[in-house]
């Protein structure tokens, strides 16, 4: 299954959708402030920015985890069912395997297919990560008072 990516800092106006990503705490605060993230008026009627930051890692998605079955039995069942749809099997309905081989050979095939997927992803420099965080830490609420013109006070 997927591992996780390096940690980055993220900012969000609502604590749900972290749309700003930076390499450091200071950088994410500066970016969120520059974008006016979470602009509101406080209980005293003064403008401010109110947003959340978190240091987090996302899931590192590997195509092999989704392109292939999780075990060799599922892989072999899929192969046999797909071939049977082409009427390659016994017309009398006997459940003979079309591709008989040892369990070790089946496991080897699955491992080779997974390795081929990994190599393909590496060769094409493809990297995907999840929308959701895998791990998070150092969550904070940030309040930036604003001046009359809406700039950081």
TORKOL-4160 file (C-alpha; in steps of 0.2 Angstrom, whole numbers, padded with zeros to 4 digits, m for minus):
153
<pt num="1" X="0000" Y="0000" Z="0000"/>
<pt num="2" X="0005" Y="0018" Z="m0002"/>
<pt num="3" X="0018" Y="0026" Z="0009"/>
<pt num="4" X="0018" Y="0045" Z="0012"/>
<pt num="5" X="0026" Y="0060" Z="0004"/>
<pt num="6" X="0038" Y="0072" Z="0013"/>
<pt num="7" X="0031" Y="0084" Z="0025"/>
<pt num="8" X="0025" Y="0102" Z="0019"/>
<pt num="9" X="0016" Y="0116" Z="0027"/>
<pt num="10" X="m0002" Y="0119" Z="0022"/>
<pt num="11" X="m0014" Y="0133" Z="0026"/>
<pt num="12" X="m0033" Y="0133" Z="0026"/>
<pt num="13" X="m0047" Y="0146" Z="0029"/>
<pt num="14" X="m0059" Y="0133" Z="0036"/>
<pt num="15" X="m0048" Y="0119" Z="0043"/>
<pt num="16" X="m0055" Y="0107" Z="0030"/>
<pt num="17" X="m0048" Y="0112" Z="0013"/>
<pt num="18" X="m0029" Y="0116" Z="0014"/>
<pt num="19" X="m0026" Y="0125" Z="m0002"/>
<pt num="20" X="m0009" Y="0133" Z="0001"/>
<pt num="21" X="0006" Y="0123" Z="0001"/>
<pt num="22" X="0024" Y="0129" Z="0006"/>
<pt num="23" X="0040" Y="0122" Z="0012"/>
<pt num="24" X="0041" Y="0130" Z="0029"/>
<pt num="25" X="0029" Y="0137" Z="0043"/>
<pt num="26" X="0034" Y="0155" Z="0039"/>
<pt num="27" X="0032" Y="0153" Z="0021"/>
<pt num="28" X="0014" Y="0146" Z="0022"/>
<pt num="29" X="0009" Y="0160" Z="0034"/>
<pt num="30" X="0016" Y="0173" Z="0022"/>
<pt num="31" X="0007" Y="0165" Z="0007"/>
<pt num="32" X="m0009" Y="0164" Z="0017"/>
<pt num="33" X="m0007" Y="0182" Z="0022"/>
<pt num="34" X="m0003" Y="0188" Z="0005"/>
<pt num="35" X="m0019" Y="0179" Z="m0002"/>
<pt num="36" X="m0030" Y="0186" Z="0012"/>
<pt num="37" X="m0035" Y="0169" Z="0018"/>
<pt num="38" X="m0049" Y="0169" Z="0030"/>
<pt num="39" X="m0052" Y="0187" Z="0030"/>
<pt num="40" X="m0066" Y="0192" Z="0042"/>
<pt num="41" X="m0071" Y="0205" Z="0055"/>
<pt num="42" X="m0068" Y="0201" Z="0073"/>
<pt num="43" X="m0081" Y="0203" Z="0087"/>
<pt num="44" X="m0074" Y="0221" Z="0090"/>
<pt num="45" X="m0077" Y="0225" Z="0071"/>
<pt num="46" X="m0059" Y="0225" Z="0067"/>
<pt num="47" X="m0053" Y="0217" Z="0051"/>
<pt num="48" X="m0042" Y="0202" Z="0052"/>
<pt num="49" X="m0036" Y="0186" Z="0044"/>
<pt num="50" X="m0040" Y="0170" Z="0053"/>
<pt num="51" X="m0034" Y="0154" Z="0046"/>
<pt num="52" X="m0026" Y="0137" Z="0051"/>
<pt num="53" X="m0009" Y="0129" Z="0047"/>
<pt num="54" X="m0003" Y="0112" Z="0048"/>
<pt num="55" X="0013" Y="0102" Z="0044"/>
<pt num="56" X="0007" Y="0087" Z="0035"/>
<pt num="57" X="0012" Y="0073" Z="0023"/>
<pt num="58" X="0000" Y="0065" Z="0010"/>
<pt num="59" X="m0001" Y="0047" Z="0003"/>
<pt num="60" X="0012" Y="0043" Z="m0010"/>
<pt num="61" X="0001" Y="0034" Z="m0023"/>
<pt num="62" X="0008" Y="0019" Z="m0033"/>
<pt num="63" X="m0001" Y="0014" Z="m0048"/>
<pt num="64" X="0003" Y="m0005" Z="m0045"/>
<pt num="65" X="m0008" Y="m0004" Z="m0029"/>
<pt num="66" X="m0023" Y="0001" Z="m0040"/>
<pt num="67" X="m0020" Y="m0008" Z="m0057"/>
<pt num="68" X="m0017" Y="m0025" Z="m0050"/>
<pt num="69" X="m0027" Y="m0037" Z="m0038"/>
<pt num="70" X="m0020" Y="m0038" Z="m0020"/>
<pt num="71" X="m0015" Y="m0056" Z="m0021"/>
<pt num="72" X="m0011" Y="m0070" Z="m0034"/>
<pt num="73" X="m0027" Y="m0079" Z="m0031"/>
<pt num="74" X="m0037" Y="m0064" Z="m0037"/>
<pt num="75" X="m0025" Y="m0061" Z="m0051"/>
<pt num="76" X="m0027" Y="m0079" Z="m0057"/>
<pt num="77" X="m0046" Y="m0079" Z="m0055"/>
<pt num="78" X="m0047" Y="m0063" Z="m0066"/>
<pt num="79" X="m0036" Y="m0071" Z="m0079"/>
<pt num="80" X="m0046" Y="m0087" Z="m0080"/>
<pt num="81" X="m0063" Y="m0077" Z="m0080"/>
<pt num="82" X="m0057" Y="m0066" Z="m0094"/>
<pt num="83" X="m0051" Y="m0080" Z="m0105"/>
<pt num="84" X="m0067" Y="m0090" Z="m0102"/>
<pt num="85" X="m0077" Y="m0076" Z="m0110"/>
<pt num="86" X="m0068" Y="m0080" Z="m0126"/>
<pt num="87" X="m0074" Y="m0098" Z="m0126"/>
<pt num="88" X="m0057" Y="m0105" Z="m0124"/>
<pt num="89" X="m0063" Y="m0117" Z="m0111"/>
<pt num="90" X="m0071" Y="m0134" Z="m0111"/>
<pt num="91" X="m0088" Y="m0133" Z="m0120"/>
<pt num="92" X="m0095" Y="m0146" Z="m0109"/>
<pt num="93" X="m0093" Y="m0134" Z="m0094"/>
<pt num="94" X="m0079" Y="m0143" Z="m0085"/>
<pt num="95" X="m0070" Y="m0131" Z="m0074"/>
<pt num="96" X="m0053" Y="m0136" Z="m0080"/>
<pt num="97" X="m0041" Y="m0121" Z="m0078"/>
<pt num="98" X="m0035" Y="m0114" Z="m0095"/>
<pt num="99" X="m0018" Y="m0109" Z="m0088"/>
<pt num="100" X="m0013" Y="m0122" Z="m0075"/>
<pt num="101" X="0003" Y="m0118" Z="m0066"/>
<pt num="102" X="0010" Y="m0118" Z="m0048"/>
<pt num="103" X="0006" Y="m0106" Z="m0034"/>
<pt num="104" X="0024" Y="m0101" Z="m0035"/>
<pt num="105" X="0023" Y="m0096" Z="m0053"/>
<pt num="106" X="0007" Y="m0086" Z="m0050"/>
<pt num="107" X="0015" Y="m0077" Z="m0036"/>
<pt num="108" X="0030" Y="m0073" Z="m0047"/>
<pt num="109" X="0019" Y="m0066" Z="m0060"/>
<pt num="110" X="0010" Y="m0054" Z="m0048"/>
<pt num="111" X="0027" Y="m0048" Z="m0042"/>
<pt num="112" X="0034" Y="m0046" Z="m0059"/>
<pt num="113" X="0018" Y="m0036" Z="m0064"/>
<pt num="114" X="0020" Y="m0025" Z="m0049"/>
<pt num="115" X="0038" Y="m0022" Z="m0052"/>
<pt num="116" X="0034" Y="m0017" Z="m0070"/>
<pt num="117" X="0021" Y="m0005" Z="m0064"/>
<pt num="118" X="0034" Y="0003" Z="m0052"/>
<pt num="119" X="0047" Y="0004" Z="m0066"/>
<pt num="120" X="0035" Y="0012" Z="m0078"/>
<pt num="121" X="0030" Y="0025" Z="m0065"/>
<pt num="122" X="0048" Y="0028" Z="m0062"/>
<pt num="123" X="0053" Y="0029" Z="m0080"/>
<pt num="124" X="0040" Y="0042" Z="m0084"/>
<pt num="125" X="0044" Y="0052" Z="m0068"/>
<pt num="126" X="0025" Y="0050" Z="m0062"/>
<pt num="127" X="0021" Y="0055" Z="m0045"/>
<pt num="128" X="0004" Y="0056" Z="m0037"/>
<pt num="129" X="m0002" Y="0060" Z="m0020"/>
<pt num="130" X="m0018" Y="0060" Z="m0011"/>
<pt num="131" X="m0029" Y="0074" Z="m0008"/>
<pt num="132" X="m0031" Y="0069" Z="0011"/>
<pt num="133" X="m0017" Y="0070" Z="0023"/>
<pt num="134" X="m0008" Y="0053" Z="0028"/>
<pt num="135" X="0000" Y="0061" Z="0044"/>
<pt num="136" X="m0002" Y="0078" Z="0051"/>
<pt num="137" X="0006" Y="0087" Z="0065"/>
<pt num="138" X="0009" Y="0105" Z="0072"/>
<pt num="139" X="m0008" Y="0112" Z="0068"/>
<pt num="140" X="m0010" Y="0130" Z="0073"/>
<pt num="141" X="m0023" Y="0144" Z="0072"/>
<pt num="142" X="m0016" Y="0160" Z="0065"/>
<pt num="143" X="m0023" Y="0177" Z="0068"/>
<pt num="144" X="m0016" Y="0192" Z="0058"/>
<pt num="145" X="m0024" Y="0209" Z="0062"/>
<pt num="146" X="m0027" Y="0220" Z="0047"/>
<pt num="147" X="m0026" Y="0239" Z="0046"/>
<pt num="148" X="m0039" Y="0250" Z="0039"/>
<pt num="149" X="m0033" Y="0247" Z="0021"/>
<pt num="150" X="m0034" Y="0228" Z="0023"/>
<pt num="151" X="m0015" Y="0225" Z="0025"/>
<pt num="152" X="m0006" Y="0216" Z="0039"/>
<pt num="153" X="m0005" Y="0228" Z="0054"/>
